[in-house]
Amino acid sequence: MKDIRECYVWLEYTDGRKVKLLMLLDIDDCVERQIRESFESPSSDGRKLADFKWDLADRYQTIHNEEYS
């Protein structure tokens, strides 16, 4: 049985763009792979993630950054 949870995800791309969003993640599966497959371009000239953070949506947020708001 999968453990699917609603999570906040903060993305930072190599071009400087920053995004905060809500998404469903399977906590028992590789979170990094799920995020990269969802938001990183597979082509060599496409948008690449420089960094990301995530946290469960149903608990007190330990990550907050005004730059992502």
C-alpha positions in Angstrom: 0.0 0.0 0.0 1.4 3.4 -1.0 1.7 6.2 1.5 0.5 9.2 -0.6 0.7 12.6 1.3 0.0 16.2 0.4 3.3 18.1 0.5 4.6 21.6 0.0 7.5 21.7 -2.5 9.9 24.6 -2.9 11.8 24.5 -6.2 14.8 26.6 -7.3 15.9 26.4 -11.0 19.3 27.1 -12.4 18.0 30.2 -14.1 17.1 31.7 -10.7 13.3 31.0 -10.9 11.8 30.0 -7.5 8.4 28.3 -7.1 6.4 27.1 -4.1 3.6 24.5 -4.8 1.4 21.8 -3.3 1.7 18.3 -4.7 1.0 14.6 -3.7 4.1 12.5 -3.0 4.5 8.8 -2.2 6.5 9.0 1.0 7.6 5.4 0.7 9.1 6.0 -2.8 12.1 8.2 -3.7 10.9 11.8 -3.2 13.8 13.3 -5.2 13.0 11.1 -8.2 9.3 12.1 -8.1 10.1 15.8 -7.9 12.8 15.7 -10.7 10.5 13.6 -13.0 7.7 16.1 -12.4 9.5 19.4 -12.7 12.8 19.0 -14.5 13.1 19.0 -18.3 14.6 15.7 -19.6 16.2 17.5 -22.6 19.8 18.9 -22.2 18.7 22.4 -23.0 15.6 22.4 -20.8 15.0 23.9 -17.4 17.1 22.2 -14.6 16.5 22.2 -10.9 19.3 23.7 -8.8 17.7 22.8 -5.5 14.4 21.8 -3.9 12.9 21.3 -0.4 9.7 19.6 0.7 7.7 19.2 3.8 4.4 17.5 4.7 1.4 19.9 4.3 -0.5 18.5 7.3 2.0 19.6 10.0 3.6 22.7 11.3 5.9 24.1 8.5 9.6 23.9 9.3 10.6 25.5 6.0 9.5 29.1 5.2 11.1 31.4 2.8 9.6 34.7 1.6 11.5 34.3 -1.7 9.2 31.4 -2.6 5.9 33.0 -1.7 
